Amino acid sequence: MLLTVVVVGVFGSVAIFYARGFRLERESQNITITPKGLLVVNSEPTGAQIFIDDKLTSATNNTLTVTPGEHTIIVKKEGYLDWKKVSNIGSDAVTVVNAFMLPSAPSLTAFTTSGAISPSVNEDQTKIIYIVPTKESADTKSGMWLAETTNLPLGFSRDPRQISDMTPTDSQIEWSPDSREILLTTQKVTYRLNLNQFTTAKQATIVTATKDTIRAEWKTKRADKLTAKLSALPDQIRDVFLQKVKSVTFSPDENRILYMASGSATIPEGLVNALPGSSTQKETRKLTDGLSYVYDIKEDKNFEVGAKNEMIYWIPNSLNLLIPQKDSISVVDYDGTNRNVIYSGNYIFPYAYPSTSTNRVLILTNFGAEKSTPNLYWLGIK
């Protein structure tokens, strides 16, 4: 009985040490127990090659035993851009990296064919409004159209629907917090439109006199919603988000916050317990006005992710960001690394938006034909 207890105890201890990364190594005539780090490399799509310090090591979606210290990890797959990151692997810890592989030759598929002017997306990129001009209305009625970009089960589709016969090409659209209404401001008047119904130009409610009151109400609702979502943060960190940042967007899984600094501030340290195996990428906790950052709520890490006043959107996987630029469109990891250009062809800046599908991005382009009305296209990124 005693022997059984001893054997079980020995093997149990060995299993625990092995799971924590310890390995037996032979040095000359001695056998030593050496602490190792565990590295989990996942990729989307799967089946990519893992190179650690330029050596082919394994395929993705595997757990590897690695000597503690700084290592260069490269993930490669035919037809995709290389993914690269330098990570500091700790001993007795599990480090997880997720490689979102981008195609080297993304595809383009038409979303509209009758023209699309002045597109506007709502805050969570699930809806887009665009205008079909009169001269392009042979197949589609001219006016304002609403499309939903949400993924539906195979065999189901949700076609765009017309919400108004107005064609205000020189106008501004402001979405309500619940995305059920918009304010449409033209050169002369402001309308309030209900997106659940079709509204003719004659039926449209003019709210020019009360537009500021409506905007204030919507601003208050957004502020209340943001305050509620930030309530789980330590008070000192929450105060920074409420006082020194703007354009706050939570990742789809709500574990990270994308924001732009509206003034100088510092994200306080030491208020959140450190997580084993958390990111070792360089942080920037001192904020600069106009720069964009991502704050990881669970890991208490803050990363600079964009140049001054760049427009940045979450991709639905909550790990990557979309950045439209004047001459190209880029995707970057949430920690600011692996910034890759996914499209450098002609498109109308800044009209590039992620959809609720990780597989595609919506862009507006006429492919350089200045006299042609642009259309919306799906850009495949997977």
N, C-alpha and C positions, 0 to 999 in steps of 0.2 A: 504493500500500500504506500509506504513511504517512498519507495523507488518510483512508483507511478506519479506521485505528486512532484517529485524532483524532475522527472523527465518532462512532464507537462509544463512545469515552471520554466525549465531551460528552453524548450521549444517555443513556448509562449513569449519569452523574453527576446529570443532570436527573431521571431516574427515581428514583434513590435519595433525592434531596432531596424529591421529590414524595411518596414513600411515607412520609417522615419528617415530613410535614406542612407543608413550606415551600411558599409560594405567591407568584406574581408579582402585585404590586399597583401600580396607577398612582396617583401622588400628584402633582397638577398636571402638570408636564412630565416628571417623573421616574418611572422604573419601578424598584421596589425588590423585593428578595426578603425576604418577611416570614415568620417562623416561626409556625406554627399548631399547634394541638393537634388530635388525632384523637379523636373521641368515637364509641364504638360503643354504640348503644342497642338492646337486645334486649327483647322482651316475650313473655309467655305469658298469653293467646294472642297470636299475631302480628297484624299489620295494624292496629296502634294508631297514633294521631297523636302526633308529638313536638312539643312546644312548648319552645323555648329562650328564656328571658327574655320569656315571654308571646307569642312569635311562632311561628306554625305553620311548622315547618321541613322536616319529612319524615315518613315512616312508619317504624315500628320495624323492627329487624333490618337496619339500615343503618349505614354508617360516615360520619360527618359531619366537616367541617373547621370548627373553632371557634377563635375568638380566645382565647388563653391568659387565664386568670383565673377568677374565681368566676361560675358561671352557675346559674340555676334551671331545672331540667329537669322538665317535667310530661308525663306520658304519659296520653292519654285514649282511651277506646273506649266506644262506646255500650253501655249495659247493665252497665258496670263502674265501680267507684270509681276516682277519679283517683289516679295514682301520682305522687309528687313527691319530688324530692331536690335539694339544693344541692351542687354538686360544683365543686372547684377543678381546672380543666383546665390541665395543664402543656403547655409548648411542647416540640416534638420528643418527644412521648410519646403513647401510646394509652391512653385511659381507657375502661373498659368498665362499663356499668351494666345491670343486669338487672331489669326491672319485672315482678313477679308480680301480674297483674291479678286483683282480687277482684270477684265479681259483686255488683251492688247489691241483688239479690233472690235470695239463695241458696235452693235447693230442699231439701225434707225428704222422705226416703223411709224407710219402716219397715224396720228390721233384725230386730227381734223383735216378736211380736204376743201372746205369752202371758205377758208380764211379765218384768222383769229387775231383780233386786235386787243391790246391792253389787258392781257390776262392777269388775274389776281387770285391768289390762293388764301384759304383761311389759315388759322394759326396752327392747326395740326396736319395741314397738307392733305386733308381728306376730300376737299372740295375745291373746284376751280371755276371761276367765271371768266368768260371771254366774249368778245363782240364779233359777230359776223357782219361785215359791212354790206351795204345794199348791192354794190356791183358784183359781189361774189355769191349772190343768193340763188343761183340757178337750181342747185340741188337742195339747199338748206335755206330756210327762212332767215332773212336778216333780222338782227336784234341781239339781245343778250341771252347767253346760254350758260347753263350750269351743268357741270359734269362731276361725278364722284369718282375718286381714284382708288377706292377701297377694293381689296381683293375679294372676289366672290367664288363660291365653289364651281368646279368645272361644269360647264353647261348653262351657267347663269350669267347674265350680263345686265348692266345698268346703263342704258343709253343716255347721252346728254339730252337735256330737256330745255325748252325755251322758257325763260322767265319774264321776258319783256320784248316788245317790238321796237324799243328805243335803240338807237345806234350812236351813243355819245362817245365818239372816238377820243375826244380830248376831255377826259374826265378822271375823277379819282374815286376809288372804291374803298370803303372802310367797313370791316366785318364786325358784327355784334359778337359779344363774348361766347354766345351759344351757336354762332354761325347760322342762325335762322333768319337774320335780317342783314341788310347792308344800307349804308348811306352812300348815295351816288351823287357826287358833286360835279356839276358841269361849270362852264364859264359864267353862267347866269344864276342857276338855282341849285338847291340840294333836295334830293328825293329820299324817302325812306321806303325801301322795298321789302316785302315779305317774300322770302325765297321758296316758300311752300306753295306758291300759286303764280299763275301768269298774270302780269299787270301791264295793261296797255299804257301808252304815253298819256292818254286822257285820264286814265284811272289813277295814275301815280300820285302819291301824296307828297306835296311840297312842304318841306320842313325847314326852309331857309332861316326863318325867324327863330326856330327852336333848336337848330343843329348843335349849338354849343352846349345846351342843356342835355341833349341826348348823348353827346360825346362824354360829358362829365359823368352821367349815369353809367355808361359802359366802362369808363375808366375806374370808377369806384368798384364795380363788380369784378373787374380783373384784379384790382388790388386786394380785394377781400379773398378771392380765390388763391392768389399767390401767397398771402399771409397764412392761409390755412395749410397750404402745401409745405411752407417753410417751418411750420410749427415744431417739427421734430428736431430741428437743428439746435445746437447750443445758442443761447441768447446772443452772445457776442458775434457769432458768425451770422446769425439771422439778421442782426442789426446792419451788418455790412450789405447784405442783399437788399434790405429794404431802403437803405439810404444812399448807397454808392454805386448801384448798378442799374442797368436798363436792359430792355429786350431779353428778359429772362424766359428760357424755354427748357422745360424738363425733358429728359430723354424719354422715349416711349415706355421703358421699363421703370422710369422715375427714380433711378439710382444715381443719375448725374444731372448737373445743371449747366446749360450753355448760357452765357450771358456776356454783355458788354459793359465794361466799367464806365461810369459816368463821372468819375472823379478819382482822386488818389486815395488809396486805402490799403490796408493789409489784412489778409485772412489770418485770424489768430491761430496759433499752434497749440498743441497739447490739450485740447478740449475733447478730443475723441480718441478712444483707445486704439492703438495701432493694430492692424490686422496682419497676421503672419502671411508672408507671400504676397503682400501688396505691391503695387507698381514701384519700380525703382527708377522710373524716368524722371528727368529734371523737373522740379516744380518751380512755379512762379507765384509766390503768395503776396507779393507787393504789386498792387494793381496800378495800371496807367490808363488815364482817360482815353476812351476810344478803342482800346484793344479788347479782343474777345478771349474768353477763358472758359474752361470746363472744370467744374468742381465735382469731384467724386465723393458722394455723400458717405458711402460705407468706408472708404479708405482714407478719407480726410486728405485728399490730394487735390492740388489746384494746378492746372496746366494752361499755358498760353497757347492758343490754337490758330490765331489769325492776325493779319496785318490790321492797321488802323482802319476802322469803319468798314471792314469787309462784311458782306452779307453771308451768314452761315446758317445751315439747316442741319437738323438731325436726319440721318438715314435710319430706317426703322429697326435695324439690328441693335441700336443704342451703343454701338462701338465705333461708328464712323460718322463723319461730317461731310456735307456737300458745300463747296465754296465756288460760287459763280465769279468769274473774273472777266474783264473786257475781251480778252482774246482766247480764253480757255475756261474749262470747268475742271475742278480738282476734287479729289476725295482724300481725306486725311483721317488718321486714327484719332480717337478722342483725346489722347495725350499729346497731340501735336506732331507726332512722328508719322513717317510713311506718307508724305504728301505726294500724290501722283496725279498727273493730268490724265483725265479720262476722255476728254474731247477738246480738240484744238481747231475744229472746223468752224465755219461761219455760223454764228447764231446772234440773236438780238439780246444783248446784255441789258438788264440783269435777269432776263426771263429764263431761269433754270431752276426747277423745283424737284425735290424728292417726292415720291409717291408713298403710299402705305405699303408698297411692295419693295423689298430690298433689291429686287432684280432690275429696276428701271428708274429712269429720271425723265422728267418732262421738260422739253426745251422748245423755244420759239425760234423759228428760222425761215428765211426765204432763200437760203443757200447763196447769198450774195447777189441775187437778182433784185436790184433796188426797186424796179417798177412792179414787182410781183408782191401780192399780199402774202404776208407770212402765215405759216400754219404751225400747229403744235405737233411735236413728234416725240415718241418714246425712244429714249436712248437706253439700250440694254447694257447693264453693267454686271452681268453675271453669266 
